[in-house]
Amino acid sequence: MYFYHAGGYLAASLLPNLPLAHAQPPACGFPPLILVDRDPRTGRTAWRVSDPRQLTAPREGAVWLDADRLPPASSDLTPAALEAIRTEEITAVNTRHPRWQDALDFLQIRPGKKRVHLLAVGDVGGTLLTALKLIGGDVISSIGICDLNQNIVARWTAEMGQISWPWDYDALPEVEPVEPAHLFECDVFLFAATKSIPAVGSAVQDVRMAQFAANRPLVESFARQAREAGFRGLFAVMSDPVDPLCKAAFLASNQDASGQWNGQGLLAEQIQGLGLGVMNARAAWFAKQDPRFADFLTEGRSFGPHGRGLVIANSVAHYDDALSRELTELVETANLRIRDLGFKPYVAPAVASGAMQLLLTLRGAWHCGSVCLGDVWFGVRNRYTPHGLETESLSLPDALFARLAETETLLREIL
């Protein structure tokens, strides 16, 4: 292997001619960074290496969810490198990305609770805000809210200000207005704005995709603002359809005035979609009601988008394709059952996908979210670690992996 000085770190690489100063190998142990050279327009800039085969894979994609399907690892990886990967101590960094050193800064654990800003306090935003206020006090210091309607901001500021434990008045995060000019002065930006939601009783079958054309310009506008503000926090997307909106935000923030990609905006790993959590929770709800699906509660997994293309696996170890597809259909259409009752289905998504997954994210715990896998955002079990974003890799049955590959193709066709 080859060794370099990279951004103040000693780094290793399988590549001999990177445009960095060469360094001597360490006397013992292994450097914390492994440098790679890939197309920066697809994939994460920095991530935690969970399998040595990721270092020589031609590209990121759904195949990373089952590392056994990746090409063999390089024989040039030293025993020290393999041991460091095994003990979860290695970050891979794509030095072809123009902001790869900023990606290392994003990994740094910053002590203390986080400042969260929420854009749009409608049905979803208000429910999300309430949940964060009540259960987020261990990781959230304060929540700033912004909405086009100032009466909404005033109402929610007052309502949230009047919620506290008796005689322990500072236990919950404070909620306060935030002006648009200061929207990105925070650790987490939550995008919950939406321009169009089909009315209850509408004939629209895939409600989420009906929103894409309307919501895409909104998320693109705020992604550009994040770039202009030099935002270095987490850009979380709650609005539907979550997965393509994440990609739209990434592309828009990284284009110059002529529409050319220049990599000066949000890093791929800065953007996470919060939509899969409720699908996972719905699967668990159905599994509790029907013993045929009970394996999901201990062995199941959820993958993919918050809508068409969702993949629910009844069990990874004992996968049953027919049962899994039946459970997927129940989960995917559960929101329509709420609409049939005459209500908009926003409470469970706001809490199970939004508040709960965001809090798990801030705690560094495994959670359900849509993250960058190559050229799409894909819902998976993932976590943020001191060594970078990590996605779970499992040994997947062929029938299950085929469904994931279909979903990956579907997401590419959207954007």
GITA-V898832 format. One line per field, one symbol per residue. phi: phi as a letter, one per 40 degrees, with the letter a starting at -180 (. if undefined). psi: psi as a letter, one per 30 degrees, with the letter a starting at -180 (. if undefined). burial: + if it has 9 or more other C-alpha atoms within 8 Angstrom, else -. A space follows every 50 residues. Layout:
phi->???
psi->???
burial->???
//
This chain:
phi->.bbbcbfgbcbbacbcbccbccbccccagaccbbcbbadccbgccbaccb accccbccacidcccaccccddccccccdccccccccgbbbcbcccccbc cccccccccbcgcbcbbbcgbccccccddcccccbbccbbcabcbbaccc ccccccccdcccbaccgbcbcbccbacbcdcbcbcacbbbcbcacabdcd gcccccdccccccccddccccccccccccgcbccbbbbcccdcccccccc cccbbcccgccbgcbccdccbbcbbcdccccccccccccbccbdddcbbc abagccidhdbbbcaccbcbcccccccdccccbdcccccccgbccbccdc ccccccccccdccgccacacbcbgbbcbcacaacbcbhcbbcbbcbcdcc cccccccdcdcccca
psi->llklkjhglklllfkfhkhlkllkllelaklfkkkljljffklleklkjf kffffgkfllaffffjfffllllkffkleeeeeeeeghgkkkkjffkfhf eeeeeffkjklllkkkkkjjibeeeeeeeeeeeeggfffkelkkkklejf eeeeeeeeeefgjlkkgifgflkkkllklefgegilfkkjjgkkfkjklk fkfkeieefffeeefeeeeeefeeeeeefhkgakjkkfllkeefeeeeee eefgkafggkkfggbkkeffkkkiffeeeeeeeeeeeffjffgffefffl lklalibkfkjkkekeeikjeeeeeeeeeeefgeeeeeeffglkifeeee eeedeeeeeeeffglklkljlkicglkkklkllklfglkkkkkljkleee eeeeeeeeeeeefe.
burial->++++++--+++++++---------------++++++---+-+++++++++ +++++++--++++++++--+--+---+---++-+++-++++++++++--+ --++-++------++++++++--++++++++++--++-+++++++++--- -+++-++--++--+-------+++++++----++-+++++++++-----+ ------++++++-+++-++++++++++---+-++++++++++++++++++ +++++-----+-++++++++++++++++++++++-+++----+++++-++ +++++++-++++++++--+++-+++-++-+++-+---+++----+-++++ +++++++++++--++++++++++++++++++++++-+++++--------+ +-++++++-+++---
//
